[in-house]
Amino acid sequence: LKDLPKESSIVLKPNLVVAACPSEGAPTHREIVEALLVFFTSRGY
């Protein structure tokens, strides 16, 4: 990702699927999206 131009777009699929339900300790969609946003914004995207 470090070679990705700053003006590039990041697209997340809304139908993201996790392998286990949250009650079993799997991350929820919200947690996944929040982690991705933190990852990209902390790197200046």
PyMOL Python script that loads the backbone (N, CA, C, O; Angstrom):
from pymol import cmd

cmd.read_pdbstr("""\
ATOM      1  N   LEU A   1       0.791  -1.206   0.000  1.00  0.00           N
ATOM      2  CA  LEU A   1       0.000   0.000   0.000  1.00  0.00           C
ATOM      3  C   LEU A   1       0.832   1.268   0.000  1.00  0.00           C
ATOM      4  O   LEU A   1       0.323   2.339  -0.332  1.00  0.00           O
ATOM      5  N   LYS A   2       2.099   1.169   0.365  1.00  0.00           N
ATOM      6  CA  LYS A   2       2.899   2.392   0.424  1.00  0.00           C
ATOM      7  C   LYS A   2       3.111   3.004  -0.952  1.00  0.00           C
ATOM      8  O   LYS A   2       3.415   4.193  -1.050  1.00  0.00           O
ATOM      9  N   ASP A   3       2.956   2.216  -2.031  1.00  0.00           N
ATOM     10  CA  ASP A   3       3.099   2.740  -3.385  1.00  0.00           C
ATOM     11  C   ASP A   3       1.776   3.252  -3.951  1.00  0.00           C
ATOM     12  O   ASP A   3       1.734   3.748  -5.076  1.00  0.00           O
ATOM     13  N   LEU A   4       0.709   3.134  -3.183  1.00  0.00           N
ATOM     14  CA  LEU A   4      -0.609   3.576  -3.624  1.00  0.00           C
ATOM     15  C   LEU A   4      -0.675   5.100  -3.595  1.00  0.00           C
ATOM     16  O   LEU A   4      -0.427   5.699  -2.549  1.00  0.00           O
ATOM     17  N   PRO A   5      -1.006   5.748  -4.728  1.00  0.00           N
ATOM     18  CA  PRO A   5      -1.092   7.212  -4.741  1.00  0.00           C
ATOM     19  C   PRO A   5      -2.141   7.714  -3.756  1.00  0.00           C
ATOM     20  O   PRO A   5      -3.162   7.060  -3.543  1.00  0.00           O
ATOM     21  N   LYS A   6      -1.892   8.867  -3.159  1.00  0.00           N
ATOM     22  CA  LYS A   6      -2.811   9.434  -2.167  1.00  0.00           C
ATOM     23  C   LYS A   6      -4.196   9.714  -2.747  1.00  0.00           C
ATOM     24  O   LYS A   6      -5.185   9.686  -2.015  1.00  0.00           O
ATOM     25  N   GLU A   7      -4.280   9.981  -4.042  1.00  0.00           N
ATOM     26  CA  GLU A   7      -5.577  10.284  -4.642  1.00  0.00           C
ATOM     27  C   GLU A   7      -6.367   9.031  -5.019  1.00  0.00           C
ATOM     28  O   GLU A   7      -7.452   9.142  -5.589  1.00  0.00           O
ATOM     29  N   SER A   8      -5.847   7.852  -4.713  1.00  0.00           N
ATOM     30  CA  SER A   8      -6.552   6.603  -5.000  1.00  0.00           C
ATOM     31  C   SER A   8      -7.777   6.460  -4.106  1.00  0.00           C
ATOM     32  O   SER A   8      -7.843   7.038  -3.021  1.00  0.00           O
ATOM     33  N   SER A   9      -8.737   5.686  -4.577  1.00  0.00           N
ATOM     34  CA  SER A   9      -9.948   5.423  -3.798  1.00  0.00           C
ATOM     35  C   SER A   9      -9.871   4.041  -3.168  1.00  0.00           C
ATOM     36  O   SER A   9      -9.303   3.109  -3.737  1.00  0.00           O
ATOM     37  N   ILE A  10     -10.448   3.932  -1.995  1.00  0.00           N
ATOM     38  CA  ILE A  10     -10.553   2.651  -1.316  1.00  0.00           C
ATOM     39  C   ILE A  10     -12.032   2.303  -1.261  1.00  0.00           C
ATOM     40  O   ILE A  10     -12.840   3.107  -0.795  1.00  0.00           O
ATOM     41  N   VAL A  11     -12.393   1.122  -1.726  1.00  0.00           N
ATOM     42  CA  VAL A  11     -13.789   0.706  -1.747  1.00  0.00           C
ATOM     43  C   VAL A  11     -13.941  -0.540  -0.884  1.00  0.00           C
ATOM     44  O   VAL A  11     -13.182  -1.500  -1.020  1.00  0.00           O
ATOM     45  N   LEU A  12     -14.925  -0.514   0.000  1.00  0.00           N
ATOM     46  CA  LEU A  12     -15.232  -1.670   0.836  1.00  0.00           C
ATOM     47  C   LEU A  12     -16.547  -2.272   0.371  1.00  0.00           C
ATOM     48  O   LEU A  12     -17.516  -1.550   0.135  1.00  0.00           O
ATOM     49  N   LYS A  13     -16.583  -3.579   0.241  1.00  0.00           N
ATOM     50  CA  LYS A  13     -17.823  -4.236  -0.156  1.00  0.00           C
ATOM     51  C   LYS A  13     -18.788  -4.264   1.027  1.00  0.00           C
ATOM     52  O   LYS A  13     -18.396  -4.667   2.122  1.00  0.00           O
ATOM     53  N   PRO A  14     -20.031  -3.849   0.838  1.00  0.00           N
ATOM     54  CA  PRO A  14     -20.981  -3.841   1.952  1.00  0.00           C
ATOM     55  C   PRO A  14     -21.414  -5.233   2.392  1.00  0.00           C
ATOM     56  O   PRO A  14     -21.941  -5.392   3.493  1.00  0.00           O
ATOM     57  N   ASN A  15     -21.203  -6.240   1.556  1.00  0.00           N
ATOM     58  CA  ASN A  15     -21.631  -7.591   1.904  1.00  0.00           C
ATOM     59  C   ASN A  15     -20.467  -8.426   2.441  1.00  0.00           C
ATOM     60  O   ASN A  15     -20.365  -9.620   2.159  1.00  0.00           O
ATOM     61  N   LEU A  16     -19.599  -7.786   3.211  1.00  0.00           N
ATOM     62  CA  LEU A  16     -18.468  -8.468   3.814  1.00  0.00           C
ATOM     63  C   LEU A  16     -18.966  -9.605   4.707  1.00  0.00           C
ATOM     64  O   LEU A  16     -19.895  -9.423   5.493  1.00  0.00           O
ATOM     65  N   VAL A  17     -18.348 -10.768   4.583  1.00  0.00           N
ATOM     66  CA  VAL A  17     -18.796 -11.940   5.333  1.00  0.00           C
ATOM     67  C   VAL A  17     -17.717 -12.351   6.315  1.00  0.00           C
ATOM     68  O   VAL A  17     -16.535 -12.367   5.971  1.00  0.00           O
ATOM     69  N   VAL A  18     -18.113 -12.684   7.538  1.00  0.00           N
ATOM     70  CA  VAL A  18     -17.173 -13.232   8.511  1.00  0.00           C
ATOM     71  C   VAL A  18     -17.494 -14.705   8.711  1.00  0.00           C
ATOM     72  O   VAL A  18     -18.627 -15.139   8.504  1.00  0.00           O
ATOM     73  N   ALA A  19     -16.478 -15.475   9.119  1.00  0.00           N
ATOM     74  CA  ALA A  19     -16.621 -16.923   9.191  1.00  0.00           C
ATOM     75  C   ALA A  19     -17.353 -17.403  10.441  1.00  0.00           C
ATOM     76  O   ALA A  19     -17.834 -18.536  10.465  1.00  0.00           O
ATOM     77  N   ALA A  20     -17.450 -16.580  11.469  1.00  0.00           N
ATOM     78  CA  ALA A  20     -18.117 -16.990  12.700  1.00  0.00           C
ATOM     79  C   ALA A  20     -18.932 -15.827  13.238  1.00  0.00           C
ATOM     80  O   ALA A  20     -18.671 -14.669  12.914  1.00  0.00           O
ATOM     81  N   CYS A  21     -19.907 -16.140  14.052  1.00  0.00           N
ATOM     82  CA  CYS A  21     -20.755 -15.073  14.591  1.00  0.00           C
ATOM     83  C   CYS A  21     -20.042 -14.339  15.727  1.00  0.00           C
ATOM     84  O   CYS A  21     -19.134 -14.898  16.341  1.00  0.00           O
ATOM     85  N   PRO A  22     -20.439 -13.091  16.018  1.00  0.00           N
ATOM     86  CA  PRO A  22     -19.777 -12.300  17.056  1.00  0.00           C
ATOM     87  C   PRO A  22     -19.761 -12.972  18.425  1.00  0.00           C
ATOM     88  O   PRO A  22     -18.823 -12.773  19.197  1.00  0.00           O
ATOM     89  N   SER A  23     -20.786 -13.763  18.738  1.00  0.00           N
ATOM     90  CA  SER A  23     -20.827 -14.419  20.050  1.00  0.00           C
ATOM     91  C   SER A  23     -19.698 -15.433  20.220  1.00  0.00           C
ATOM     92  O   SER A  23     -19.375 -15.818  21.343  1.00  0.00           O
ATOM     93  N   GLU A  24     -19.102 -15.863  19.121  1.00  0.00           N
ATOM     94  CA  GLU A  24     -17.977 -16.801  19.168  1.00  0.00           C
ATOM     95  C   GLU A  24     -16.636 -16.075  19.148  1.00  0.00           C
ATOM     96  O   GLU A  24     -15.585 -16.710  19.067  1.00  0.00           O
ATOM     97  N   GLY A  25     -16.671 -14.746  19.220  1.00  0.00           N
ATOM     98  CA  GLY A  25     -15.433 -13.979  19.254  1.00  0.00           C
ATOM     99  C   GLY A  25     -14.984 -13.432  17.917  1.00  0.00           C
ATOM    100  O   GLY A  25     -13.928 -12.806  17.832  1.00  0.00           O
ATOM    101  N   ALA A  26     -15.767 -13.655  16.863  1.00  0.00           N
ATOM    102  CA  ALA A  26     -15.406 -13.117  15.552  1.00  0.00           C
ATOM    103  C   ALA A  26     -15.688 -11.624  15.527  1.00  0.00           C
ATOM    104  O   ALA A  26     -16.651 -11.174  16.149  1.00  0.00           O
ATOM    105  N   PRO A  27     -14.866 -10.837  14.817  1.00  0.00           N
ATOM    106  CA  PRO A  27     -15.145  -9.408  14.720  1.00  0.00           C
ATOM    107  C   PRO A  27     -16.436  -9.156  13.944  1.00  0.00           C
ATOM    108  O   PRO A  27     -16.752  -9.877  12.997  1.00  0.00           O
ATOM    109  N   THR A  28     -17.157  -8.157  14.343  1.00  0.00           N
ATOM    110  CA  THR A  28     -18.367  -7.783  13.614  1.00  0.00           C
ATOM    111  C   THR A  28     -17.984  -6.907  12.429  1.00  0.00           C
ATOM    112  O   THR A  28     -16.849  -6.440  12.335  1.00  0.00           O
ATOM    113  N   HIS A  29     -18.925  -6.688  11.536  1.00  0.00           N
ATOM    114  CA  HIS A  29     -18.655  -5.827  10.382  1.00  0.00           C
ATOM    115  C   HIS A  29     -18.195  -4.448  10.837  1.00  0.00           C
ATOM    116  O   HIS A  29     -17.258  -3.886  10.269  1.00  0.00           O
ATOM    117  N   ARG A  30     -18.852  -3.897  11.863  1.00  0.00           N
ATOM    118  CA  ARG A  30     -18.493  -2.557  12.345  1.00  0.00           C
ATOM    119  C   ARG A  30     -17.045  -2.528  12.823  1.00  0.00           C
ATOM    120  O   ARG A  30     -16.318  -1.579  12.529  1.00  0.00           O
ATOM    121  N   GLU A  31     -16.618  -3.555  13.554  1.00  0.00           N
ATOM    122  CA  GLU A  31     -15.242  -3.600  14.050  1.00  0.00           C
ATOM    123  C   GLU A  31     -14.242  -3.701  12.900  1.00  0.00           C
ATOM    124  O   GLU A  31     -13.171  -3.096  12.950  1.00  0.00           O
ATOM    125  N   ILE A  32     -14.588  -4.457  11.878  1.00  0.00           N
ATOM    126  CA  ILE A  32     -13.702  -4.606  10.720  1.00  0.00           C
ATOM    127  C   ILE A  32     -13.572  -3.271   9.991  1.00  0.00           C
ATOM    128  O   ILE A  32     -12.466  -2.849   9.654  1.00  0.00           O
ATOM    129  N   VAL A  33     -14.699  -2.610   9.750  1.00  0.00           N
ATOM    130  CA  VAL A  33     -14.682  -1.325   9.047  1.00  0.00           C
ATOM    131  C   VAL A  33     -13.921  -0.280   9.858  1.00  0.00           C
ATOM    132  O   VAL A  33     -13.134   0.482   9.298  1.00  0.00           O
ATOM    133  N   GLU A  34     -14.150  -0.236  11.178  1.00  0.00           N
ATOM    134  CA  GLU A  34     -13.432   0.726  12.020  1.00  0.00           C
ATOM    135  C   GLU A  34     -11.928   0.471  11.978  1.00  0.00           C
ATOM    136  O   GLU A  34     -11.143   1.417  11.904  1.00  0.00           O
ATOM    137  N   ALA A  35     -11.520  -0.793  12.025  1.00  0.00           N
ATOM    138  CA  ALA A  35     -10.097  -1.122  11.975  1.00  0.00           C
ATOM    139  C   ALA A  35      -9.487  -0.704  10.640  1.00  0.00           C
ATOM    140  O   ALA A  35      -8.364  -0.201  10.604  1.00  0.00           O
ATOM    141  N   LEU A  36     -10.215  -0.908   9.548  1.00  0.00           N
ATOM    142  CA  LEU A  36      -9.717  -0.499   8.230  1.00  0.00           C
ATOM    143  C   LEU A  36      -9.595   1.022   8.141  1.00  0.00           C
ATOM    144  O   LEU A  36      -8.620   1.538   7.595  1.00  0.00           O
ATOM    145  N   LEU A  37     -10.580   1.735   8.675  1.00  0.00           N
ATOM    146  CA  LEU A  37     -10.517   3.199   8.649  1.00  0.00           C
ATOM    147  C   LEU A  37      -9.325   3.711   9.452  1.00  0.00           C
ATOM    148  O   LEU A  37      -8.629   4.624   9.008  1.00  0.00           O
ATOM    149  N   VAL A  38      -9.085   3.139  10.619  1.00  0.00           N
ATOM    150  CA  VAL A  38      -7.933   3.535  11.431  1.00  0.00           C
ATOM    151  C   VAL A  38      -6.642   3.236  10.680  1.00  0.00           C
ATOM    152  O   VAL A  38      -5.730   4.062  10.663  1.00  0.00           O
ATOM    153  N   PHE A  39      -6.559   2.067  10.061  1.00  0.00           N
ATOM    154  CA  PHE A  39      -5.365   1.669   9.316  1.00  0.00           C
ATOM    155  C   PHE A  39      -5.052   2.674   8.216  1.00  0.00           C
ATOM    156  O   PHE A  39      -3.922   3.148   8.108  1.00  0.00           O
ATOM    157  N   PHE A  40      -6.058   3.001   7.394  1.00  0.00           N
ATOM    158  CA  PHE A  40      -5.810   3.892   6.262  1.00  0.00           C
ATOM    159  C   PHE A  40      -5.591   5.340   6.697  1.00  0.00           C
ATOM    160  O   PHE A  40      -4.701   6.011   6.174  1.00  0.00           O
ATOM    161  N   THR A  41      -6.389   5.828   7.644  1.00  0.00           N
ATOM    162  CA  THR A  41      -6.225   7.224   8.054  1.00  0.00           C
ATOM    163  C   THR A  41      -4.919   7.440   8.800  1.00  0.00           C
ATOM    164  O   THR A  41      -4.340   8.524   8.717  1.00  0.00           O
ATOM    165  N   SER A  42      -4.446   6.447   9.520  1.00  0.00           N
ATOM    166  CA  SER A  42      -3.173   6.603  10.230  1.00  0.00           C
ATOM    167  C   SER A  42      -1.991   6.635   9.266  1.00  0.00           C
ATOM    168  O   SER A  42      -0.890   7.041   9.638  1.00  0.00           O
ATOM    169  N   ARG A  43      -2.223   6.209   8.032  1.00  0.00           N
ATOM    170  CA  ARG A  43      -1.169   6.225   7.018  1.00  0.00           C
ATOM    171  C   ARG A  43      -1.365   7.352   6.009  1.00  0.00           C
ATOM    172  O   ARG A  43      -0.681   7.404   4.987  1.00  0.00           O
ATOM    173  N   GLY A  44      -2.298   8.250   6.301  1.00  0.00           N
ATOM    174  CA  GLY A  44      -2.470   9.435   5.464  1.00  0.00           C
ATOM    175  C   GLY A  44      -3.390   9.272   4.277  1.00  0.00           C
ATOM    176  O   GLY A  44      -3.404  10.128   3.393  1.00  0.00           O
ATOM    177  N   TYR A  45      -4.158   8.201   4.228  1.00  0.00           N
ATOM    178  CA  TYR A  45      -5.094   8.016   3.106  1.00  0.00           C
ATOM    179  C   TYR A  45      -6.431   8.610   3.437  1.00  0.00           C
ATOM    180  O   TYR A  45      -7.350   8.555   2.620  1.00  0.00           O
TER     181      TYR A  45
END
""", "prot")
cmd.dss("prot")
cmd.show_as("cartoon", "prot")
cmd.util.cbc("prot")
cmd.orient("prot")
